[in-house]
């Protein structure tokens, strides 16, 4: 669940509009919408991985690629950077994403696609299965199950999230505030709930060089999902936003555009 450290505050660029959203449980969410002067009815939402932010230059580059499909909203999950609250590392974050979709509907967008990375991939899967209301879902470098410790980066992440010293480091150096207790109730894992996404198409993207989650996570999610679904195992690809090269971002964009061409306006 990789993020980019030491991300500086960056000014809004041309076409970027700042929004302050409020979730159903009262958390303020910092979001940015990339849009032009001409009104469009399609929007793409980018959901970062753990410690990620809409200020992430990799996220902003992906947003610019997705802009060919529709306007693009990026945001900081709860407990991350400019947003309020504390991160629950993939549980309550579905409410953050729902707040984003609610605002986009209020702004007049009729079709919305969610694209998540790592923790964000788990969130977009769970959100689509529980809330619905999306026209396509793309899950990149996502975990299929909780509490995975099969790789060194994930063992280190659990140490960071689970200990006082680790949470201090995350708060001080990554601008991420994490809850100091375990989930009271374990939410359904992505592999357990992926089958509830249909009829929206699901694209699962994973690198065969991912240091956080092996490709078995991607195949487990894809196997559990109903059609329509696609699975891309990308040779040489690492983990999450920083591993998405321009050609892959364009390929994902074209996959989204292809499905939207055949989907009726809602």
ABEGO torsion letter per residue (X at the ends): XBBBBGBBBBBBBBGBBBBBBBBAAGBBBBBBBBBBABBBABBBBBBBBBGBBAABAAAAAAAAAAAAABBBBBBBBBGBEABBEBBAGGBAAAAAAAAAAAAAAAAGBABBBBBBBEAAAAAAAAAAAAAEGBABBBBBGBBABBGBAABAAAAAAAAAAABAAAAAAAAAAAGBBBBABBBABBBBBAAAAAAAAOABBBBBBBBAABAABBAAAAAAAAAABBOBBBBBBBBGBBBEAAABBAAAAAAAAAAAAAAAAABBBX
